[in-house]
Amino acid sequence: MACVENNYWRSAGRGGLGAVLGSKNVKAVVFHGRTPTVVDDETALKTFITRLLSISKDLPAVKNYRKYGTPQMVALLNTAQAFPTRYWSRGVLEGWEKISGEALITHPNLEVKVRSCPNCFLACGKLTTIKAGPHAGLTVEGPEYETIYSFGGLCCIDRLEEIVHLNDLCDRLGMDTISAGNLVALAMEARERGLAPQFPAYGDAAGAARLLEEMAFRRGPGAVLADGIVRAARALGLEDVAVHVKGLEPAGYDPRVLKGMGLGYATSARGACHLRATFYKPELAGIIPPDAVEGKAALYIELEDRLTIFNTLINCVFYRDMLQWPELQTLIKAVTGWDYSVAELRRTANEIITLTHLFNLRAGLGRESDALPRRLHQEPLPESGASLTEAELAHMLQEYYALRGWNEEGRLEENQNKDNRGGWQGI
């Protein structure tokens, strides 16, 4: 959960890259130079950017990002009863209105300013300053939705000032807020079950803050959490309770309601990642029924392919709906001169995804790793009764494998072990 921190409030948060650099005693990486970036067709690129701005800057989604930022998702997920709460035991947080996007921008004790990256018309950032109280003067860019979900929902902390404080602590300590919040909530669940009275109770913001510092410095009760969810769950006797995929905790979208997110969490190469296809969007928007199973893998792959190419260009994920296949084609051609068809781009995306999957297979992560924790299959949500059975996930998974060209075990057939250029040979 160790982050690479940059530009003060920015965190490369998932996957522990900060720990990798720390293990090598790398404090910072500095880039410098005067050579300009050269693109193939500067006129075409400027025309594309101007057109993108003109057709996108006043879209309703853009206006909502500008007004509320990602905390707008709090209301949407609670309304859908898919807001993970009380360490994945519920789908609605009682009093969620107090930590919503609307509450953030109207809070009497918070000064919230719109903030954007350079030249970005989306301006989704919220620079938040606490006016009074024990955390008076504290400023963060955020909190973002995932931080509100992890500390607000999972830990049942319904005070925005305290979530801002926990956000700031994670930034200063270099910890990912999704993983850190999940671990604090697991500790609270251990206390709830009578297994670990040394941990804070649900809703105890001060206790959560102490625990974060103990985790960072490997001392006291927090030391057991410092090595992540797999080892912590084993040490606490909560392996059947802990929620993770391949050792990475899910983001704030419950797959018992949003079943396509279950497929996404299970198949993501780095664990329960929500960004490989951001599939919560079509499910919440009604593009495909959230509880559907049949045909869901095909739509998931359509989004995953596009987002894979999108991510190779290092684009901000919040532009994903504005950059469909035609826009990606235009952008790639203007920058590189390469005139790809959509079919060629999708083949490239499938190669990237397959090679990553093969790397995992070589590392020992087989078919059994593309799975959700049993608890999410066995415990329906109390508010709606929503559930995702093992059979439903298996159906989506087999459909996904077949469409990717993999066999039932998620492997390539022997005659598929390399492409025409030998790119898969030896993997």
C-alpha positions in Angstrom: 0.0 0.0 0.0 3.1 2.3 -0.1 2.7 5.2 -2.5 4.9 7.3 -4.7 4.0 10.8 -3.6 4.4 13.8 -6.0 3.3 17.4 -6.5 2.3 17.5 -2.8 -1.2 16.0 -3.0 -0.7 13.5 -5.7 -0.2 9.8 -5.0 0.5 6.8 -7.2 -1.4 4.8 -4.7 -2.1 1.2 -5.7 0.2 -1.7 -5.9 3.0 -0.7 -3.5 5.4 1.1 -5.9 6.5 3.3 -3.1 7.8 0.2 -1.3 9.7 -0.9 -4.4 11.5 2.5 -4.6 12.0 2.6 -0.8 13.6 -0.8 -0.8 16.2 0.6 -3.3 16.7 3.7 -1.2 15.4 5.9 -4.0 14.0 9.1 -2.5 13.0 10.8 -5.7 13.3 10.7 -9.5 13.9 14.0 -11.2 13.4 14.7 -14.9 15.1 17.6 -16.7 16.0 18.6 -20.2 15.3 21.1 -23.0 14.5 18.8 -26.0 11.0 19.6 -27.1 8.4 16.9 -27.7 7.9 16.3 -31.4 4.6 15.1 -32.8 3.9 13.9 -36.3 1.1 16.4 -37.1 1.0 19.4 -34.8 -1.8 21.1 -36.7 -4.0 18.0 -36.5 -3.3 17.6 -32.8 -4.3 21.2 -32.1 -7.4 20.8 -34.2 -8.3 17.7 -32.2 -7.8 19.3 -28.9 -9.9 22.4 -29.9 -12.7 20.2 -31.1 -12.6 18.0 -27.9 -12.8 21.2 -25.8 -15.7 22.6 -27.8 -17.9 19.5 -27.7 -17.1 18.4 -24.1 -16.6 21.4 -21.8 -20.3 21.8 -21.2 -21.4 18.2 -21.0 -23.5 17.4 -17.9 -20.9 14.9 -16.7 -18.1 17.5 -17.0 -20.2 20.0 -15.0 -20.8 17.5 -12.3 -17.1 16.8 -12.0 -16.4 20.5 -11.8 -19.0 21.1 -9.2 -18.7 18.0 -7.0 -15.6 16.0 -8.1 -15.6 12.3 -7.4 -17.5 12.6 -4.1 -20.7 12.8 -6.3 -20.4 9.0 -6.4 -21.4 8.7 -2.7 -25.0 9.5 -3.3 -25.1 7.3 -6.5 -23.6 4.2 -4.8 -25.8 4.5 -1.7 -28.9 4.9 -3.8 -27.9 1.8 -5.7 -27.3 0.1 -2.4 -23.7 -0.8 -3.5 -21.7 1.5 -1.1 -19.5 -0.9 0.9 -20.1 -0.3 4.5 -19.1 -1.7 7.9 -16.3 -3.8 6.3 -18.4 -5.2 3.4 -21.3 -6.3 5.5 -23.8 -3.7 4.2 -24.5 -1.7 1.0 -25.8 1.6 2.5 -24.2 3.8 5.2 -26.8 5.3 7.6 -26.3 9.0 7.4 -24.4 8.9 4.1 -25.7 12.3 3.3 -23.3 13.8 5.8 -20.3 12.7 3.7 -21.7 13.2 0.2 -20.4 15.5 -2.6 -23.2 17.9 -1.8 -22.2 17.9 1.9 -18.6 18.6 1.0 -19.2 21.7 -1.0 -21.8 23.1 1.4 -20.2 22.1 4.7 -20.1 25.1 7.1 -16.7 24.1 8.5 -15.0 23.4 5.2 -13.7 25.9 2.6 -13.8 24.1 -0.8 -12.2 25.6 -3.9 -12.2 24.1 -7.4 -8.8 23.0 -8.5 -7.6 21.6 -11.8 -4.5 20.2 -13.4 -2.8 22.6 -15.8 -5.1 23.4 -18.8 -7.7 20.9 -17.8 -11.3 22.0 -18.4 -12.7 19.2 -16.2 -11.4 20.8 -13.0 -12.5 17.9 -10.8 -10.2 18.7 -7.9 -11.5 20.1 -4.6 -9.0 21.9 -2.5 -10.5 21.6 1.0 -9.5 23.5 4.1 -10.9 22.9 7.6 -11.9 26.2 9.2 -12.2 25.3 12.9 -11.8 22.6 15.4 -8.9 20.2 16.2 -7.9 20.1 12.6 -8.3 23.8 11.8 -6.1 25.0 8.9 -5.6 21.5 7.5 -5.7 21.6 3.7 -5.9 18.7 1.3 -6.8 18.2 -2.4 -9.8 16.0 -1.8 -11.1 13.9 -0.2 -11.9 11.8 -3.3 -14.7 9.2 -3.5 -12.5 6.2 -2.7 -11.1 7.8 0.4 -14.7 8.7 1.6 -15.8 5.1 0.8 -12.9 3.4 2.7 -12.9 5.6 5.8 -16.5 6.8 5.7 -18.2 3.6 4.5 -16.0 0.7 5.6 -15.0 2.4 8.9 -18.4 4.1 9.5 -16.9 7.5 10.1 -19.5 10.0 9.1 -17.7 13.3 9.8 -16.0 14.9 6.8 -13.4 16.8 8.8 -12.2 13.5 10.2 -12.1 11.9 6.8 -10.0 14.9 5.5 -7.7 14.4 8.5 -7.3 10.7 7.7 -6.7 11.5 4.0 -3.9 13.9 5.0 -2.3 11.4 7.3 -2.2 8.8 4.5 -0.6 11.3 2.2 2.0 12.2 4.8 2.7 8.6 5.7 2.7 7.5 2.0 -0.1 5.0 2.2 -2.9 4.3 -0.3 -6.2 5.3 1.2 -8.2 2.4 -0.3 -5.9 -0.3 1.2 -5.3 1.6 4.4 -9.0 2.2 5.0 -9.8 -1.5 4.2 -7.1 -2.6 6.8 -8.4 -0.2 9.5 -11.9 -1.5 8.8 -10.7 -5.1 9.1 -9.2 -4.2 12.4 -12.5 -2.7 13.5 -14.3 -5.8 12.4 -11.8 -7.9 14.5 -12.7 -5.8 17.5 -16.4 -6.2 16.8 -16.0 -10.0 16.7 -14.2 -9.9 20.1 -10.9 -11.1 18.6 -8.8 -7.9 19.1 -9.9 -5.4 21.7 -6.8 -3.4 21.2 -8.2 -2.1 17.9 -10.6 0.9 17.6 -14.3 0.5 17.2 -16.3 1.4 14.2 -16.7 5.1 13.9 -13.7 5.9 16.1 -11.8 8.5 13.9 -9.1 9.2 16.5 -8.5 5.5 16.9 -8.2 5.1 13.1 -5.7 7.9 13.0 -3.5 6.3 15.7 -3.7 3.0 13.9 -2.5 4.5 10.6 0.6 5.9 12.3 1.2 2.5 14.0 0.9 0.8 10.7 3.3 3.2 9.0 5.9 2.8 11.8 5.2 -0.9 12.5 4.6 -0.5 16.2 1.9 -1.5 18.6 -1.4 -3.0 17.3 -0.7 -1.6 13.8 2.3 -3.7 13.2 0.2 -6.7 12.3 -1.5 -4.7 9.5 1.7 -3.3 8.0 2.4 -6.3 5.7 -1.0 -6.0 4.0 -4.3 -7.8 4.0 -3.2 -11.4 3.3 -0.8 -11.6 6.3 -3.0 -9.5 8.5 -6.0 -11.7 7.9 -4.0 -14.8 8.6 -2.6 -13.4 11.8 -6.0 -12.3 13.1 -7.8 -15.5 12.1 -10.0 -13.6 9.6 -9.0 -15.2 6.3 -12.7 -16.0 5.6 -13.7 -12.4 6.4 -11.0 -10.4 4.6 -12.0 -9.0 1.2 -9.3 -8.9 -1.4 -8.4 -10.4 -4.8 -4.7 -11.4 -5.3 -3.9 -9.5 -2.2 -5.4 -6.2 -3.3 -8.5 -4.7 -1.7 -11.5 -3.7 -4.0 -12.5 -0.1 -4.5 -15.9 1.3 -3.5 -18.3 -0.7 -5.7 -20.0 -3.8 -4.3 -19.9 -6.6 -6.8 -23.0 -8.3 -5.3 -25.0 -5.4 -6.8 -22.7 -4.5 -9.8 -21.9 -8.0 -11.0 -19.7 -6.8 -13.9 -17.4 -5.3 -11.3 -17.1 -8.8 -9.8 -15.8 -10.0 -13.2 -13.4 -7.0 -13.3 -12.1 -7.5 -9.8 -11.5 -11.2 -10.5 -9.7 -10.8 -13.8 -7.6 -7.7 -13.1 -4.0 -8.8 -13.2 -3.0 -6.7 -10.2 -5.9 -7.7 -7.9 -9.2 -6.0 -7.3 -8.7 -3.0 -9.5 -11.7 -0.9 -10.6 -9.8 1.1 -13.3 -9.1 -1.6 -15.9 -12.5 -1.0 -17.5 -14.3 1.3 -15.0 -17.3 -1.0 -15.5 -19.3 0.6 -12.7 -20.1 3.4 -15.2 -22.2 1.3 -17.7 -23.8 -0.6 -14.8 -24.8 2.4 -12.8 -25.9 4.3 -16.0 -28.2 1.5 -17.1 -26.3 0.7 -20.3 -26.5 -2.9 -19.1 -28.5 -4.2 -16.1 -26.2 -4.4 -13.0 -27.6 -7.9 -12.1 -27.2 -9.3 -15.6 -24.8 -12.1 -16.2 -25.3 -13.3 -19.7 -23.4 -11.2 -22.3 -21.7 -9.1 -19.6 -18.2 -10.3 -20.4 -18.5 -9.1 -24.0 -19.3 -5.5 -23.0 -16.6 -5.7 -20.3 -14.0 -6.6 -22.9 -15.1 -3.8 -25.2 -14.4 -1.3 -22.4 -11.3 -3.0 -21.2 -9.8 -3.0 -24.7 -10.4 0.7 -25.1 -9.2 1.6 -21.7 -6.0 -0.5 -22.3 -5.2 1.6 -25.4 -6.3 4.7 -23.6 -3.9 4.0 -20.7 -0.9 3.4 -23.0 -1.3 7.0 -23.9 -1.2 8.1 -20.3 -4.5 9.9 -20.4 -6.5 10.9 -17.3 -9.2 8.3 -16.7 -11.9 11.0 -16.3 -11.6 11.6 -20.1 -12.5 8.0 -20.9 -16.1 8.8 -22.1 -14.8 11.6 -24.3 -12.2 9.5 -26.1 -14.0 6.7 -27.8 -12.4 4.6 -30.5 -12.6 7.2 -33.3 -11.0 9.8 -31.0 -8.3 7.5 -30.0 -7.5 6.7 -33.7 -7.3 10.5 -34.4 -5.1 11.2 -31.4 -2.7 8.4 -32.1 -2.3 9.3 -35.8 -1.8 13.0 -35.0 0.9 12.2 -32.4 2.7 9.3 -34.0 1.6 9.1 -37.7 0.4 5.6 -37.2 -2.9 5.0 -38.9 -4.5 2.1 -36.9 -7.9 0.7 -37.5 -10.1 -0.1 -34.6 -9.7 -3.8 -35.2 -5.9 -3.3 -35.1 -6.1 -1.4 -31.8 -8.3 -4.0 -30.3 -5.9 -6.8 -31.3 -3.1 -4.8 -29.7 -5.2 -4.4 -26.5 -5.8 -8.1 -26.4 -2.1 -8.8 -26.8 -1.2 -6.4 -23.9 -3.9 -8.0 -21.7 -2.9 -11.6 -22.7 0.9 -10.9 -22.1 0.1 -9.5 -18.6 -2.0 -12.5 -17.9 0.7 -14.9 -19.0 3.2 -13.1 -16.8 0.8 -13.8 -13.8 0.5 -17.5 -14.9 4.3 -17.8 -15.0 4.4 -16.3 -11.5 2.0 -18.9 -10.2 -1.3 -17.0 -10.3 -3.5 -19.5 -12.1 -7.3 -19.9 -12.7 -7.9 -20.1 -9.0 -6.6 -16.6 -8.5 -9.2 -15.1 -10.8 -11.8 -15.3 -8.1 -13.6 -13.3 -5.4 -13.4 -14.0 -1.7 -16.0 -16.6 -0.7 -17.6 -14.2 1.7 -18.9 -12.0 -1.2 -20.6 -15.1 -2.7 -22.0 -16.4 0.6 -23.3 -13.2 2.3 -26.1 -11.4 0.4 -26.5 -7.7 1.2 -29.1 -7.1 3.9 -30.7 -4.1 2.4 -31.5 -5.6 -1.0 -30.7 -9.3 -0.8 -28.3 -8.8 -3.7 -25.8 -11.5 -4.2 -23.3 -12.8 -6.7 -23.1 -16.6 -6.8 -20.0 -18.6 -7.6 -21.8 -20.0 -10.6 -22.6 -16.6 -11.9 -19.0 -15.5 -11.7 -17.8 -18.7 -13.2 -20.2 -18.2 -16.2 -18.9 -14.6 -16.8 -15.3 -15.8 -16.3 -15.6 -18.6 -18.9 -17.2 -16.2 -21.4 -14.4 -13.7 -20.7 -11.7 -16.4 -21.3 -13.3 -17.6 -24.5 -13.5 -14.1 -25.9 -9.9 -13.4 -25.0 -8.9 -16.7 -26.8 -7.9 -18.5 -23.6 -9.0 -22.0 -22.6 -11.1 -22.9 -19.6 -8.1 -22.7 -17.3 -7.2 -19.2 -18.6 -4.2 -20.5 -20.6 -3.3 -20.4 -24.3 -3.5 -23.5 -26.3 0.0 -24.9 -27.3 -0.3 -23.5 -30.9 -1.1 -20.0 -29.5 2.0 -19.7 -27.4 3.5 -17.0 -29.7 2.2 -14.5 -32.2 3.7 -14.0 -35.7 6.5 -12.0 -34.3 7.4 -14.5 -31.5 6.2 -12.0 -28.9 4.8 -14.7 -26.6 7.6 -17.2 -26.9 9.0 -18.4 -23.7 6.2 -17.0 -21.5 
